[in-house]
Structure formats: C-alpha cells, structure tokens
Amino acid sequence: MMTEKEKMLAGEVYNATDPELIRELGETREILHEFNALRPLETDRMKAILKDLLGHVADDGFTINQPFRCDYGKQISLGKRFFANFNLVVLDEAPVTIGDDCFIGPNVSIYTACHSTDPAERNTREEWALPVTIGNNVWIGGSVTILPGVTIGDNVTIGAGSVVVKDIPAGSIAVGNPCKVVRRL
C-alpha cells in the first residue's frame, strides 16, 4: 500500500492532512523563514539554503529574491541562470521543472495542487497534483499565475497579469486571462 506522500508524488489522489506531509510542510516553512529573514547581501547563505531545499539547481548562477515561498521544495528543478523576482510562490506537490535562462517577474505563482470543484469532495481534504514544466529562455511577467498541468515551451514570453490555464507552445508571446498566444516568434 502506498503512503500519502507516494500517492502525491505519483499524481494520484491523496490526503493532504497526512501527518508526514504536514510535518514536511512545517519543516519547509522553517527553512524558508530562515531564508526570508536573511539580510539582502547574505547571498552565499541564501544560495546554500536553496541548494539544500530544492530538488535540483543546475548551477550557482541563480537568484531567487526574498520573499520566496514553496510547499516542499524537493519537487522544484531549476535550470542554468535562473532568476526570480520578489514574492515567487511555488506549490510543488508535483514536479515543477524550469529550464535554462528563465526570468520570473514579481508576484508570480506556480500551482501544482488540484482540488475538486465538488464541495463535499473538497472538504475531505483529498487532492491530487499535476506537474508544471517551463522551457528554456522563458520570461514570465509580473503577477502571472500558472495552473496545474501546464507546459510552457521554449522561447516564450508570458505577459504580466496572465493566468496560464493550458499549454503555451514554443516560440510565442501569450497574454491574458485565460492566457492565449497573441504572436508567434
């Protein structure tokens, strides 16, 4: 029989109130509290904390400005030369894979957690998660929300304030709510 964490990582329905998951969420919040409380010029310590927290960091050429929030951290993979501005939120119940040379504006949220639209089902605290994949050379403008299961291709710009609800093909500029391709490169 699978644990709730194993179900979560397999993309199956799991109980989000499982004690092991609640403990891991608390541990991550403790680590992020330390990260977010560091002085702005303590960049070496910031990078060390994030390299321990995140699942994969391709190189030391990454920056995540404070504050930063995530649920677990271990399901986040960053490519080379990654940059995220203030207030990045990543709910990483499923893998969040970000390619090389990606820029993320302030107040961006990336969600993998899914909840039933049926109130009775939702109130059971059972949920599931779908991965998010962001390709290489992507710029995500400020205040963008990326929903579960989305793939954003290489060489894409997502306009500020967009809500990305479905895949965005490589080589495009996409904006809006819902986010739609407005130009191909």
C-alpha positions in Angstrom: 0.0 0.0 0.0 1.3 3.5 -0.9 1.8 6.2 1.6 0.0 9.5 1.1 3.3 11.1 0.0 3.9 8.3 -2.5 0.4 8.9 -3.9 1.1 12.6 -4.1 4.3 12.1 -6.0 2.7 9.6 -8.3 -0.1 12.1 -9.3 -2.8 10.1 -7.5 -5.5 11.3 -5.1 -4.0 11.7 -1.6 -5.0 13.0 1.8 -3.4 16.4 2.2 -3.8 16.2 6.0 -1.5 13.2 6.3 0.9 13.7 9.3 4.0 13.1 7.3 3.0 15.7 4.7 2.1 18.2 7.4 5.5 17.6 9.1 7.3 18.2 5.8 5.4 21.3 5.1 6.3 22.7 8.5 10.0 21.8 8.0 10.0 23.6 4.7 8.3 26.7 6.3 11.1 26.7 8.9 13.8 26.7 6.2 12.0 29.4 4.3 11.6 31.5 7.4 15.4 31.4 7.8 15.9 32.2 4.1 13.5 35.1 4.0 14.9 36.6 7.3 18.5 36.8 5.9 19.9 40.2 5.2 19.8 41.1 1.4 23.6 40.9 1.0 23.9 37.4 2.5 23.6 35.9 -1.0 26.0 33.0 -0.4 23.9 31.8 2.6 20.7 32.3 0.6 22.1 30.1 -2.2 23.3 27.4 0.2 19.8 27.2 1.8 18.1 27.0 -1.5 20.5 24.4 -2.9 19.7 22.2 0.1 16.0 22.8 -0.1 15.3 22.5 -3.8 15.4 19.2 -5.7 17.8 20.4 -8.4 19.7 23.6 -9.1 21.8 23.4 -12.4 24.4 26.0 -11.4 25.3 28.8 -8.9 24.1 31.4 -11.4 20.6 31.5 -10.0 18.8 34.2 -7.9 15.6 34.0 -6.0 14.7 37.3 -4.4 13.2 37.3 -1.0 10.5 36.6 0.0 10.1 33.1 -1.6 7.5 30.5 -0.6 7.1 26.9 -1.6 5.4 23.8 -0.1 8.1 21.2 -0.2 11.0 22.4 -2.4 12.2 19.0 -3.4 9.9 18.8 -6.4 11.4 22.1 -7.9 14.1 21.9 -10.5 15.9 25.0 -11.8 17.9 25.3 -15.0 21.0 27.4 -15.5 21.0 31.1 -14.9 17.5 31.2 -13.3 16.2 34.5 -11.9 13.0 35.1 -9.9 12.0 38.4 -8.6 10.1 39.1 -5.3 7.2 37.0 -4.0 7.6 33.8 -6.0 5.2 31.2 -4.7 5.5 27.6 -5.9 3.1 24.9 -4.7 5.2 21.9 -5.6 3.1 18.9 -4.7 4.1 17.6 -8.2 7.3 18.4 -10.1 7.9 22.0 -11.2 10.7 21.9 -13.9 12.1 25.2 -15.1 14.6 25.3 -18.0 17.8 27.4 -18.6 17.8 31.2 -18.8 14.3 31.8 -17.3 13.2 35.1 -15.8 10.3 35.3 -13.5 8.8 38.7 -12.6 7.5 39.7 -9.1 4.4 38.1 -7.6 4.3 35.0 -9.7 2.5 31.9 -8.5 3.0 28.4 -9.9 0.5 25.8 -8.7 0.5 22.0 -9.0 -2.1 21.2 -6.3 -5.6 20.4 -7.6 -8.9 20.3 -5.6 -12.3 19.0 -6.5 -14.9 21.5 -7.6 -17.5 19.5 -5.6 -17.7 21.0 -2.1 -18.3 17.6 -0.4 -15.3 16.0 -2.1 -13.1 19.1 -1.5 -14.0 19.0 2.2 -12.5 15.5 2.5 -9.1 17.2 2.1 -8.2 14.8 -0.7 -6.4 16.3 -3.6 -4.1 15.5 -6.4 -1.3 17.3 -8.2 -0.2 17.8 -11.8 3.3 18.8 -12.9 4.3 22.2 -14.4 7.0 22.4 -17.0 8.6 25.7 -18.2 11.1 25.5 -21.1 14.3 27.4 -21.8 14.5 31.1 -22.4 11.2 31.9 -20.9 10.2 35.3 -19.4 7.2 35.2 -17.1 5.9 38.7 -16.4 4.8 40.0 -13.0 1.7 38.7 -11.3 1.3 35.7 -13.6 -0.5 32.6 -12.2 0.4 29.2 -13.7 -2.1 26.5 -13.0 -1.5 22.7 -12.6 -0.6 20.6 -15.6 0.7 23.4 -17.8 3.7 23.2 -20.1 5.2 26.4 -21.4 7.5 25.8 -24.4 11.0 27.2 -25.1 11.4 30.9 -26.1 8.1 32.1 -24.7 7.1 35.4 -23.1 4.0 35.4 -20.8 2.6 38.9 -20.3 2.1 40.4 -16.9 -1.1 39.5 -15.1 -1.8 36.5 -17.2 -3.5 33.3 -15.9 -2.0 30.3 -17.7 -4.6 27.6 -17.8 -3.3 25.5 -20.7 -0.1 24.7 -22.5 1.7 27.5 -24.4 3.7 26.4 -27.5 7.3 27.3 -28.0 8.3 30.5 -29.7 5.3 32.6 -28.8 4.1 35.5 -26.8 1.0 34.9 -24.7 -1.1 37.2 -22.5 -4.5 37.4 -20.8 -7.0 35.6 -18.6 -7.1 33.0 -19.8 -3.6 33.3 -21.3 -3.7 33.0 -25.1 -1.0 33.2 -27.8 -1.1 36.6 -29.4 2.1 36.4 -31.6 4.4 33.7 -32.8 8.1 34.5 -32.9 
